[in-house]
């Protein structure tokens, strides 16, 4: 519990972003393979199973008819396979990056082998924690969005609690303790990350959007 007389340091979004950028660009040799290789595997398998339309993340908005046709031509088994594959790969990336970032912050460097080993070991055990949290986030978003954002902020460090502190299903409680006093600034940070992600998705979608042939 936080002592009532304890003065908490402010959560500066600018400082966090600066720290993140410095950590990422200072450790590209470690972090890039961990994220890039599983992402390429996911993209390649989606391309093989679905076709070129899987590369266009904005097809639903730019050409709804084409998106509907692509979905209609994709069997339910293929759709389920892609969803499961992406969930497992996401679990691997999240847990391995968590391990790598923790080691970098603690020791100044991280081993790709250790991070990958942690990712393989925890990518399935972490999924129940993450999926249950995702359902709570979704229900919170239905309730006028704000509750969902607040839950995301409250459980912002749930994966590190699970991986580093090995809290198991106590990770929800531990994350809530650690985020106490910082939740609304964390909400702003989450919104910023979401906006940046959407910009990247839109740009990549237009880059991969098929161009009509000229007569």
C-alpha positions as CSV (number, residue, x, y, z in Angstrom):
1,X,0.0,0.0,0.0
2,X,1.1,3.5,-0.7
3,X,1.8,5.6,2.4
4,X,-0.4,8.7,2.6
5,X,2.6,10.9,3.3
6,X,4.7,9.5,0.4
7,X,5.1,11.9,-2.4
8,X,4.9,10.1,-5.7
9,X,7.0,11.3,-8.7
10,X,5.0,12.6,-11.6
11,X,4.5,10.3,-14.5
12,X,5.9,12.3,-17.4
13,X,4.8,11.1,-20.8
14,X,7.6,12.9,-22.5
15,X,10.2,11.4,-20.2
16,X,8.7,7.9,-20.8
17,X,8.7,8.3,-24.5
18,X,12.3,9.6,-24.5
19,X,13.4,6.6,-22.3
20,X,11.6,4.1,-24.6
21,X,13.1,5.6,-27.7
22,X,16.6,5.5,-26.2
23,X,16.2,2.0,-25.0
24,X,14.9,0.7,-28.4
25,X,17.4,2.4,-30.6
26,X,20.2,1.6,-28.2
27,X,19.4,-2.1,-28.3
28,X,18.2,-2.7,-31.8
29,X,20.4,-5.7,-32.2
30,X,18.6,-7.4,-29.3
31,X,15.0,-6.2,-29.7
32,X,14.6,-6.2,-33.5
33,X,15.1,-9.9,-34.1
34,X,12.7,-10.7,-31.2
35,X,9.9,-8.7,-32.8
36,X,10.7,-8.8,-36.5
37,X,11.1,-12.6,-37.0
38,X,7.7,-13.6,-35.4
39,X,6.0,-10.7,-37.2
40,X,7.4,-11.9,-40.6
41,X,6.3,-15.4,-39.8
42,X,2.8,-14.2,-39.1
43,X,2.7,-12.0,-42.2
44,X,4.0,-14.9,-44.4
45,X,1.6,-17.5,-43.1
46,X,-1.4,-15.0,-43.5
47,X,-0.3,-14.3,-47.0
48,X,-0.1,-18.0,-47.8
49,X,-3.4,-18.9,-46.2
50,X,-5.4,-15.8,-47.3
51,X,-3.6,-14.1,-50.1
52,X,-2.5,-10.5,-50.8
53,X,-5.5,-9.0,-49.1
54,X,-4.1,-10.1,-45.8
55,X,-1.4,-7.4,-46.2
56,X,-3.9,-4.5,-46.4
57,X,-4.8,-3.6,-42.9
58,X,-7.2,-0.8,-44.1
59,X,-9.1,-2.8,-46.7
60,X,-12.2,-2.9,-44.6
61,X,-12.4,0.9,-44.8
62,X,-11.0,1.5,-48.3
63,X,-12.8,-1.3,-50.1
64,X,-15.5,-3.0,-47.9
65,X,-16.7,-5.2,-50.8
66,X,-13.2,-6.6,-51.4
67,X,-12.8,-7.2,-47.6
68,X,-16.1,-9.0,-47.4
69,X,-15.2,-11.1,-50.5
70,X,-11.9,-12.0,-49.0
71,X,-13.5,-13.0,-45.7
72,X,-16.1,-15.1,-47.6
73,X,-13.5,-16.9,-49.5
74,X,-11.6,-17.8,-46.4
75,X,-12.7,-20.9,-44.5
76,X,-13.6,-20.7,-40.8
77,X,-10.7,-23.2,-40.1
78,X,-8.2,-20.8,-41.8
79,X,-9.6,-17.8,-39.9
80,X,-9.4,-19.7,-36.6
81,X,-5.9,-20.9,-37.4
82,X,-4.7,-17.3,-38.1
83,X,-6.3,-16.0,-34.9
84,X,-4.7,-18.7,-32.8
85,X,-1.4,-18.2,-34.5
86,X,-1.4,-14.5,-34.0
87,X,-2.4,-14.9,-30.3
88,X,0.5,-17.3,-29.6
89,X,3.0,-15.2,-31.5
90,X,1.8,-12.1,-29.6
91,X,2.3,-14.0,-26.3
92,X,5.8,-14.9,-27.4
93,X,6.7,-11.3,-28.4
94,X,5.2,-9.8,-25.3
95,X,7.0,-12.1,-22.9
96,X,10.3,-12.2,-24.6
97,X,10.4,-8.4,-25.0
98,X,9.4,-8.0,-21.3
99,X,12.4,-10.2,-20.3
100,X,14.8,-8.3,-22.6
101,X,13.7,-4.9,-21.4
102,X,13.9,-6.0,-17.8
103,X,17.5,-7.3,-18.3
104,X,18.5,-4.1,-20.1
105,X,17.2,-1.9,-17.3
106,X,18.8,-4.0,-14.7
107,X,22.1,-5.0,-16.3
108,X,22.5,-2.6,-19.2
109,X,22.3,-5.4,-21.8
110,X,20.1,-8.4,-22.7
111,X,20.7,-11.8,-24.3
112,X,18.5,-12.7,-27.3
113,X,18.8,-16.3,-26.3
114,X,17.5,-15.7,-22.7
115,X,14.7,-13.5,-24.0
116,X,13.6,-16.1,-26.6
117,X,13.8,-18.9,-24.0
118,X,11.6,-16.9,-21.7
119,X,9.2,-16.1,-24.6
120,X,8.9,-19.8,-25.5
121,X,8.4,-20.8,-21.8
122,X,5.8,-18.2,-21.0
123,X,4.0,-17.5,-24.2
124,X,1.2,-20.0,-23.4
125,X,1.0,-19.6,-19.6
126,X,0.6,-15.8,-20.0
127,X,-2.3,-16.1,-22.4
128,X,-5.1,-16.7,-19.8
129,X,-4.0,-13.6,-17.9
130,X,-3.9,-11.5,-21.1
131,X,-7.1,-12.9,-22.6
132,X,-9.1,-12.4,-19.4
133,X,-7.8,-8.9,-19.1
134,X,-8.7,-8.3,-22.8
135,X,-12.3,-9.4,-22.1
136,X,-12.5,-7.0,-19.1
137,X,-11.1,-4.2,-21.3
138,X,-13.7,-4.9,-24.0
139,X,-16.5,-4.8,-21.5
140,X,-15.1,-1.6,-20.0
141,X,-15.0,0.0,-23.5
142,X,-18.7,-0.9,-24.0
143,X,-19.4,1.1,-20.8
144,X,-18.6,4.5,-22.5
145,X,-14.8,3.7,-23.2
146,X,-13.4,5.4,-20.0
147,X,-13.8,2.3,-17.8
148,X,-11.9,0.3,-20.4
149,X,-9.0,2.8,-20.5
150,X,-8.9,2.9,-16.7
151,X,-8.6,-0.9,-16.5
152,X,-5.9,-0.9,-19.1
153,X,-4.0,1.7,-17.0
154,X,-4.6,-0.3,-13.8
155,X,-3.2,-3.5,-15.4
156,X,-0.6,-1.7,-17.5
157,X,2.3,-3.8,-16.0
158,X,0.4,-7.1,-15.6
159,X,2.8,-9.0,-18.0
160,X,6.0,-7.8,-16.1
161,X,4.3,-8.9,-12.8
162,X,3.7,-12.3,-14.3
163,X,7.1,-12.8,-16.0
164,X,9.5,-10.9,-13.7
165,X,7.8,-11.2,-10.3
166,X,6.1,-14.5,-11.0
167,X,2.9,-13.4,-9.4
168,X,0.7,-15.8,-11.4
169,X,-3.0,-14.9,-11.1
170,X,-2.0,-12.4,-8.5
171,X,-0.6,-10.3,-11.3
172,X,-3.9,-8.3,-11.5
173,X,-3.6,-7.3,-7.9
174,X,0.1,-6.6,-8.1
175,X,-0.3,-4.5,-11.2
176,X,-3.1,-2.5,-9.5
177,X,-0.8,-1.8,-6.6
178,X,2.1,-0.6,-8.8
179,X,-0.1,1.6,-10.9
180,X,-1.9,3.3,-8.0
181,X,-1.5,7.1,-8.3
182,X,-0.4,6.9,-12.0
183,X,-3.5,5.5,-13.7
184,X,-4.9,8.7,-15.4
185,X,-1.4,9.7,-16.8
186,X,-1.1,6.1,-18.0
187,X,-4.5,6.5,-19.8
188,X,-3.0,9.4,-21.7
189,X,0.0,7.3,-22.6
190,X,-2.2,4.5,-23.8
191,X,-4.2,6.8,-26.0
192,X,-1.0,8.2,-27.5
193,X,0.3,4.7,-28.2
194,X,-3.0,3.7,-29.8
195,X,-3.0,6.8,-32.0
196,X,0.6,6.1,-33.2
197,X,-0.4,2.5,-33.9
198,X,-3.4,3.6,-35.9
199,X,-1.3,6.0,-38.0
200,X,1.2,3.1,-38.7
201,X,-1.7,0.8,-39.7
202,X,-3.3,3.3,-42.0
203,X,0.1,4.1,-43.7
204,X,1.0,0.4,-44.1
205,X,-2.5,-0.3,-45.4
206,X,-2.3,2.3,-48.2
207,X,1.2,1.1,-49.1
208,X,-0.1,-2.5,-49.6
209,X,-3.4,-1.5,-51.2
210,X,-3.5,-2.9,-54.7
211,X,-3.3,-0.3,-57.4
212,X,-5.8,-0.6,-60.3
213,X,-4.1,-1.2,-63.6
214,X,-4.0,1.7,-66.1
215,X,-5.6,1.2,-69.6
